[in-house]
Amino acid sequence: MTAQPIPNEGIQNLQQTIAKYKELRQQQTQERKELRDECLNSLTAMSNTVLLDVRNGVAQIYTNQKKIKDATTELQRASLQFTAKVQKWTKKYNVLNESLRQLGDVRNWAQGIRQDLVEINETLEAICEFQKNQKTQATSENASSPR
């Protein structure tokens, strides 16, 4: 079997087909490259947008966390001040309450002394009256007795 020569027309058709194939392949490669570049650009833009949103969210969270921490610190400080004031007022209340109790005791003591003084006064008045009566009797007995 011997190889038959390919006619010129067949070679030309084959060369044209190969050229069209290469051109088509080059177009497809170019389209794929353009699509890949477009896809990469879109992904980059999307990633940048997402990262920007995430960064903004993280920054907002950090800001909120700082505000909460500052508010917590202020609340703790205010609570300590309030506790100190409450303790101070409680101490003053207890001192006042004790003073009122002592005042009540002093009042009772003063009433007791007053009552004792009234009794002493009445007793002294009775003694004076008795002595006066005795002097009057002694004077009247001396005047009525013969000497």
Number of C-alpha atoms within 10 A of each C-alpha: 3 4 5 6 6 8 8 9 9 10 11 11 11 12 12 12 12 12 12 12 12 12 12 12 12 12 12 12 12 12 12 12 12 12 12 12 12 12 12 12 12 12 12 12 12 12 12 12 12 12 12 12 12 12 12 12 12 12 12 12 12 12 12 12 12 12 12 12 12 12 12 12 12 12 12 12 12 12 12 12 12 12 12 12 12 12 12 12 12 12 12 12 12 12 12 12 12 12 12 12 12 12 12 12 12 12 12 12 12 12 12 12 12 12 12 12 12 12 12 12 12 12 12 12 12 12 12 12 12 12 12 12 12 12 12 12 12 12 12 11 11 11 10 9 8 6 5
